[in-house]
Amino acid sequence: MGLFHVAINVTDLDRSVRFYTGMFRIDVLRQEEDLAILHTPGTEDSFVLFRATGPVAPSGIAHFGFKVDDHNFDLAMDHVQKNGITVVSAPVRATGRFLYIEDPDGYVIQISTV
C-alpha cells in the first residue's frame, strides 16, 4: 500500500521540529517530550522525530527525499540560503530539479521536483 512513515533520531527535538516545519511547511500532528509526529497536509504520511539519548549516527541512511513543485523548490532554495543550511551538492537540472542539504543532525535530504 506504500510507505507509511519514516522515523529518525535527533539530538535536539525542538530544533529539528523547527527545521522540518520551516523547510518543508509540514504540520506537527503531535509533540511530546521525546517525540514529534510531523505530517504533510492532505496526505496520510508521517515523519517521526525521536529525541536521541546520545549522539546520532545518520551514516546508515544515504538520504531521504521530499518532493516539491517548481515554485516551492525556489522557496526552499531561498530558505536554505537565508538560514545557512549546509548544501551537500549544488542544485542540478536533469529530469527535474534536485538539491541535497543536511539537517541539523547531518541527515542528507534530497529536495526534488520529480
Secondary structure, DSSP 8 states (H G I E B T S, - for coil): ----EEEEEES-HHHHHHHHHHHH--EEEEE-SSEEEEE-TTS--EEEEEE-SS---GGG---EEEE--HHHHHHHHHHHHHTT--EEEEEEESSSEEEEEE-TT--EEEEE--
